[in-house]
Amino acid sequence: MGSKRQQTFAKMERERRVKEKRALKQEKKQNAAAERLAGETEPVLGGDLPEGEQVEPVEGQEQEEQLGSTH
């Protein structure tokens, strides 16, 4: 039977960095979820606009909406 090859320091270092990166990513996700639950941040997409603010239609979009409603 052959003997096991010893793991290199480079491989151990790579694995350690991957674990640290995953831990940081998980921590960021948990912080973001906590902020959403606390209501500290507003959703970026699909969120309500503050009172008095309106989104300007993209050029040509208004015409398409009018054409679409007449069909």
C-alpha positions in Angstrom: 0.0 0.0 0.0 1.2 3.5 -0.8 1.5 6.2 1.8 -0.6 9.3 1.8 0.8 12.5 0.3 1.1 15.3 2.7 -1.1 18.4 1.9 1.0 21.3 0.8 0.9 24.6 2.6 -0.3 26.4 -0.5 -3.4 24.1 -0.7 -4.1 24.6 3.0 -3.8 28.4 2.5 -6.2 28.4 -0.4 -8.7 26.4 1.5 -8.4 28.7 4.5 -9.0 31.8 2.3 -12.1 30.2 0.7 -13.5 29.4 4.2 -12.9 33.0 5.3 -14.5 34.4 2.1 -17.5 32.2 2.6 -17.8 33.3 6.2 -17.6 37.0 5.3 -20.3 36.5 2.5 -22.6 34.8 5.0 -22.1 37.6 7.5 -22.9 40.2 4.9 -26.1 38.3 3.9 -27.2 38.1 7.6 -26.5 41.8 8.1 -28.5 42.7 5.0 -31.4 40.6 6.1 -31.4 42.1 9.5 -31.4 45.6 8.0 -34.4 44.7 5.8 -36.3 43.3 8.8 -35.5 46.4 10.8 -36.7 48.6 7.9 -33.5 50.6 7.8 -33.1 50.2 4.0 -35.6 50.5 1.2 -35.7 48.0 -1.6 -33.8 49.2 -4.7 -36.0 47.6 -7.3 -39.8 47.7 -7.3 -39.9 49.9 -4.2 -42.4 52.7 -3.6 -41.2 56.2 -4.4 -41.3 58.9 -1.7 -44.2 61.2 -1.9 -44.2 63.7 -4.7 -41.6 61.9 -6.8 -42.5 60.4 -10.2 -40.4 58.4 -12.6 -40.1 59.9 -16.0 -41.0 57.5 -18.9 -38.2 56.5 -21.2 -38.5 58.1 -24.6 -40.9 56.1 -26.8 -42.3 54.2 -23.8 -45.3 56.4 -23.4 -46.2 55.9 -27.0 -46.0 52.1 -26.7 -48.2 52.2 -23.6 -50.8 54.3 -25.5 -50.7 51.9 -28.4 -50.9 48.9 -26.2 -54.0 50.2 -24.4 -56.0 50.8 -27.6 -55.6 47.2 -28.9 
